[in-house]
Amino acid sequence: MDRRLHHAFAEHIFIVDQHDILTSVPAMPPRAASPQAPASSFQVIVEADSAEMQDKVRAFAPSALLTTINGQVVMQVGIFRDRQEADQMQQKLSQEGLPTAVIPVR
C-alpha cells in the first residue's frame, strides 16, 4: 500500500512504499496561481545533513522524508493545511534544538 504525500515540491511527487522506499515521480504541471493567492498548505522542514540529526528528527516524526532543497539536505516533517498546526510542529522541533522552517505552499 503506497502512501502519497499531499505535496513535496512543484516538480515531483514522492511516494513511500510499505518498505519505506522513497520514489520520486514527475508531478503534473502546476496550476497558474495569481500572485496574491494564499498558501494552500504549509510544509515543515528540518535541516538534517547528518545521520545523527536525521535520527533525532525521526524520533519526533517517524514518517519524515529525507530530501534536498536548493542543494541543502532537509527532512520534510509534514504538510499542514492550517498554518497554526505547522507553527506548533515547528515550535516543538525547535525546542528540541532542531533547525526548522515553515514553507508556504501555493
Number of C-alpha atoms within 10 A of each C-alpha: 7 11 11 12 13 14 19 20 13 13 13 15 17 21 17 17 13 10 8 12 10 14 11 12 11 11 14 10 9 9 7 6 9 8 7 7 8 11 13 12 19 23 23 23 29 23 21 23 15 11 9 9 18 20 13 17 24 14 11 14 16 11 15 19 22 17 18 14 11 6 7 11 17 23 25 23 24 21 22 21 15 12 18 11 14 24 18 11 22 22 15 14 22 14 10 11 11 19 15 22 20 19 15 17 17 17
